Amino acid sequence: VYVQHHLKKNREHVWKLIHTDNAHIYICGDARNMAKDVQSAFYDIAEEFGGMTRTQATDYVKKLMTKGRYSQDVWS
């Protein structure tokens, strides 16, 4: 079981935290696999609960990054 599995299991609560409560996200770990899988989980959550297309969900996460609310400390 990996972090993306927990995110998906708790996706409604995660969406509330990031979209309504302005939570900050910190991702640390392997850039090649883990970081991509976690980011994909956030895209899925934004699509499902934000009613977004994949492109919109990707842009949403990019905006979180720009605002400093989605940070990554990853390595390959």
N, C-alpha and C positions, 0 to 999 in steps of 0.2 A: 504494500500500500504506500503510495507516494502522495506528496502534498497536493498534486492536481486532483487526486481522487477525493481528498478531504474537501477541496474547494468545490468540486462538483456535487458532493454529497450535501454540502451546506450552501448551495448556490444562491438560494433566495436570501438568506441572511447575509452572505457575502455581498450581494448586489445592494442591499440596504446600506451596508457599511460603507461601500465605496461611492454609491450614487447619492444617498440621502444624508449620511452622517459624515461625509468628506474624509473617510479613512485614508491613511497612507499605506502603501504596499512596499515591502522591502523583500527582494528576491536575492538570495545568496546561493551560489552553487555552480554546477556545471553548465556552461553556456551552450554546449553542443546539444544536449538532450533535455535536461531538467528545465532550464530557463524557457526554452521554446515550448515545452509541454505545459508549463504553468501559464505562460502567456496565452497559449491557445485556450486554456480553461477559462481565462478571463474574457477572451473573445466570445466563447460559447455562452457565458453568463450574460454578457451584454446583449447578445443576440436574443436570448430567451426572455430576459426580464426587462430589457430596454427596448424591445421590439425593433432591433436594428438589423440591418444587413451585415454581412461579414465585413464589407468595406467600412461601413459606419462604425462597427465595433472596433475595428483596427484603428480608425481615426480617434475614437474615444480613448482607447488605451494610450495612443501616442500623445493625446492632449494631457492625460494624467502624467505622462513622463515629462512633458514640457513644463507642467506646473510643479514638478518635483514631488508628485504624489505617488508615482510608481518609479522606484529606484531599483537598480540591479548592481550587485557586486558579484560578477560572474567571471569564470575562467574557462579556458578550453583545454 
